[in-house]
Structures are given as structure tokens and as C-alpha cells.
Amino acid sequence: MIYAQILAGGKGTRMGHVPMPKQFLSLADKPILIHTIEKFVLERRFDAIIVVCPIDWLSHTNELIKKYIHDKRVQVVVGGSDRNDTLMKGIDFIRDHYGIHEDDILITHDAVRPFVTERIINDNITAVLTKDAVDTVIPATDTIIQSTTTTVDAIPVRSTMYQGQTPQSFKISVLVKAYDSLTADQKASLTDACKIVLLAGYPVSRVRGEAFNIKITTPYDLRVATALIEERS
């Protein structure tokens, strides 16, 4: 089976003083989260679309989906204490309600990346059907500086650098096996799901993202997203 998991468990602390987590803030005429879910319901190959949200916002999320989304595949699940825990809560839901089979795949996506395209979603599905894991990336446009102190340690060759986006997609059985194999210190170092499988020794393939597939994390990002919406309308 093919599952989508929309990670809406963040608190949005970098957005500043706002009345709610960033995924629930309005973008044009509706919440950012709804813009994102709408992109996923267009893909008919998904057997279920799982939205993982904070427990305090469970009722609100259900109300939004009832208002804007009319697709029985969309189901809301309570997330965990951090991104990794939230990811695994979604997988626990799949295990409990559908079972996990060797060829099941999971397409994970940030709730606050509302400009993901049908092409990007399709490329992720196509790639992960034959791969263990897939990351969505774009070539780095700025020079990347590596530094662990106040001085520069290294400047990697820019042509080999990419910026990670989402979706990130996995064979569910591989992701679970990889996560269970990590130490507590390794889990604490995780910044995204693809690092889980990399640390466990699995290869990660890549598909092409888009520069406009931005993640809305700051007030500036929200202004850019609003301009993109207005330009398209």
C-alpha cells in the first residue's frame, strides 16, 4: 500500500508571537495545512493520507479537515514530542490499522510546504517503489560553509551540495528497521528522516525538487508564500 504522512506536529517557535502553530496560520484564504493536504488528495494512488498533529490541536485539525477536505482517506493522528517521535507515531497508526507489509511505502511531507507539486509527489512514489529511501533536493545556490566553532572548518565544493526538501519517501519496513537500530545518541542527532536510514547504512536516492517548494517557518517565509499565492491567482 502507498501512504502519505503530513507532519503537522511542530509548534512553530521561529514564527514569533502568533496565536497558533504555523501550520494553522492563514495563507491567502485558508490555513497553510489545508493548502498542503489539497496537493496530496489529488494523488489517487494514496491508500491513506495521515495528518500527524499536536494533541492540543487535534480537535482543531479535525474541524479544518471537515470544513475544507472531503476525502475519507485523510485521517488525523496525535504526534509525539519531536519530529522523529511524530514520524513514528504515524507509522504506529499504520501498523495498528493496516499492518505493515514488505512493499508498503510512505511519502512524508512537511505540513508547511504548501507549494509541493503533483510532479514532485509522483516522482517520489515512482522512485521509492524500487528504492529503499528517496529525498527531494535542489542544487545549492549559495556557497556552503562548514563550521563547528567561530572559524570556518571547510568550504565544500558547491556543485556537490544540495538543499534538502520534502517529500522524503521510504519503504516502511526499511525505515522502521533503521530507526530501531539506532542508538539514543544517534536518534538525538537526527535532523530529518533520511538521516535515519543513512545512519543505519541504507542508500538514499534523490529526486528533483523546486526552488518554490519552500518551507514556511518565519514571518518572512509567510510573506514570500503570500506573494506566490497572489502571483498565481
C-alpha positions in Angstrom: 0.0 0.0 0.0 1.0 3.6 -0.5 0.6 6.1 2.3 1.2 9.8 2.7 2.1 11.3 6.0 1.9 15.0 6.6 3.9 16.1 9.5 2.0 18.9 11.3 3.3 18.4 14.8 5.5 21.4 15.0 5.0 24.4 17.4 6.4 27.0 15.0 8.6 28.8 17.6 10.5 30.6 14.8 7.3 32.3 13.6 7.4 34.6 16.6 4.4 35.7 18.6 1.5 34.1 16.8 -1.7 32.7 18.3 -1.3 29.2 16.9 1.3 26.8 15.4 2.4 27.9 12.0 0.7 25.1 10.1 -2.7 26.6 11.1 -1.9 30.2 10.1 -3.8 31.5 7.1 -2.2 31.7 3.7 -4.5 33.6 1.4 -8.0 32.2 2.0 -7.2 29.1 4.2 -4.8 27.5 6.6 -1.3 26.5 5.3 -2.0 22.9 6.3 -5.1 22.7 4.1 -3.2 24.0 1.1 -0.7 21.2 1.7 -3.3 18.4 2.2 -5.1 19.5 -1.0 -2.0 18.7 -3.0 -1.9 15.1 -1.7 -5.6 14.3 -2.2 -5.0 14.9 -5.9 -2.9 11.7 -6.0 -5.3 8.8 -6.2 -2.7 6.2 -5.6 -2.6 7.0 -1.9 -4.5 4.5 0.2 -4.4 6.7 3.2 -3.3 10.3 4.0 -2.2 10.6 7.6 -2.0 14.0 9.2 0.0 14.0 12.4 -0.7 17.0 14.7 -0.1 18.2 18.3 -2.5 16.7 20.8 -3.7 20.2 21.9 -4.7 20.9 18.3 -6.4 17.6 17.5 -10.0 18.9 17.5 -9.0 22.0 15.6 -7.3 19.9 12.9 -10.3 17.6 12.6 -12.6 20.6 12.2 -10.4 22.2 9.5 -10.4 18.9 7.5 -14.1 18.5 7.9 -14.6 22.1 6.6 -12.2 22.1 3.7 -11.3 18.4 2.7 -13.9 15.9 1.6 -11.8 12.8 1.2 -12.2 9.8 3.6 -8.6 8.8 3.1 -7.5 11.7 5.3 -7.0 10.7 8.9 -5.7 12.7 11.9 -3.3 11.2 14.4 -1.7 12.7 17.5 2.0 13.3 17.1 4.9 13.0 19.5 7.4 15.1 21.5 9.7 15.8 18.5 9.8 15.3 14.7 11.2 11.8 14.9 8.6 10.7 17.5 5.9 12.3 15.4 7.1 10.4 12.3 7.0 7.1 14.2 3.5 7.9 15.7 2.2 7.9 12.1 3.9 4.6 11.4 2.4 3.2 14.6 -1.0 4.2 13.3 -0.4 2.4 10.0 0.8 -0.7 11.9 -2.2 -0.7 14.2 -4.9 -0.1 11.5 -3.5 -1.6 8.3 -0.5 -3.7 9.2 3.0 -3.2 7.7 4.0 -5.2 4.7 7.3 -5.6 3.0 6.4 -3.5 -0.1 4.4 -0.7 1.7 5.8 2.8 1.1 5.4 6.1 2.9 5.7 9.6 1.4 6.4 12.0 4.3 5.9 15.8 3.9 6.2 19.0 5.9 2.7 20.5 6.6 4.3 23.9 6.0 5.5 23.2 2.4 2.2 24.0 0.6 3.8 24.5 -2.8 4.7 20.9 -3.4 3.7 19.8 -6.9 2.0 16.8 -8.4 5.2 16.1 -10.3 7.3 16.0 -7.1 4.9 13.7 -5.4 4.7 11.4 -8.4 8.5 11.3 -8.7 8.8 10.3 -5.1 6.3 7.5 -5.5 7.9 6.2 -8.7 11.4 6.3 -7.2 10.6 4.7 -3.8 8.7 1.8 -5.5 12.2 0.5 -6.5 14.4 2.2 -3.8 14.7 1.9 -0.1 14.6 5.7 0.5 14.3 8.9 -1.5 15.0 12.5 -0.7 13.7 15.6 -2.6 16.6 18.1 -3.2 17.6 21.1 -5.2 21.2 22.1 -6.1 22.7 24.6 -3.6 22.9 28.1 -5.0 24.9 29.6 -2.2 28.4 28.5 -1.1 28.1 26.2 1.9 30.3 27.0 4.9 31.1 24.2 7.4 32.0 25.4 10.9 31.8 23.9 14.4 33.4 27.0 16.2 33.7 30.7 15.4 36.1 29.9 12.5 35.4 28.2 9.1 36.4 24.5 9.1 35.7 23.8 5.4 34.0 25.1 2.3 32.7 22.1 0.3 32.5 22.1 -3.5 29.2 23.7 -4.2 28.5 21.5 -7.3 28.2 18.5 -4.9 25.9 20.3 -2.4 22.2 20.1 -2.4 19.4 21.6 -0.2 17.0 19.1 1.2 13.3 19.5 0.9 10.3 17.2 1.4 8.7 14.8 0.5 11.0 12.2 1.8 9.9 8.7 1.0 10.6 5.2 2.3 9.9 1.6 2.3 8.2 1.5 5.7 9.9 -1.8 6.7 13.3 -0.3 6.0 12.6 2.9 7.9 11.3 1.0 10.9 14.3 -1.4 10.9 16.7 1.5 10.5 15.2 3.6 13.3 15.2 0.6 15.7 18.9 0.0 15.0 20.0 3.5 16.1 21.4 4.4 19.5 19.9 7.0 21.7 22.8 9.4 20.7 22.2 8.8 17.0 18.5 9.5 17.4 19.3 12.7 19.2 21.4 13.8 16.3 18.6 13.4 13.7 17.6 16.4 11.7 15.3 14.7 9.2 14.0 11.3 8.3 16.5 10.4 5.6 19.4 10.6 8.1 17.7 7.7 9.9 18.3 5.3 7.0 21.7 6.8 6.2 23.0 6.2 9.7 21.7 2.7 9.5 23.7 2.1 6.3 20.9 2.2 3.7 21.3 4.2 0.4 19.2 7.3 -0.2 18.3 8.2 -3.7 17.3 11.7 -4.8 14.6 13.3 -6.9 14.4 16.9 -8.1 12.6 19.4 -6.0 11.7 23.0 -6.9 13.1 26.3 -5.6 9.5 27.4 -4.8 8.8 24.3 -2.7 9.6 26.5 0.3 9.1 25.7 4.0 7.2 28.4 5.9 9.0 28.8 9.2 9.4 32.5 9.7 7.3 35.7 9.1 9.4 36.4 6.1 8.6 33.0 4.6 4.9 33.7 5.1 5.2 37.0 3.2 7.0 35.2 0.3 4.3 32.4 0.3 1.6 35.0 0.2 3.3 36.7 -2.7 3.5 33.4 -4.6 -0.2 32.7 -4.0 -1.2 36.2 -5.2 1.0 35.8 -8.3 -0.6 32.5 -9.2 -4.1 33.9 -8.7 
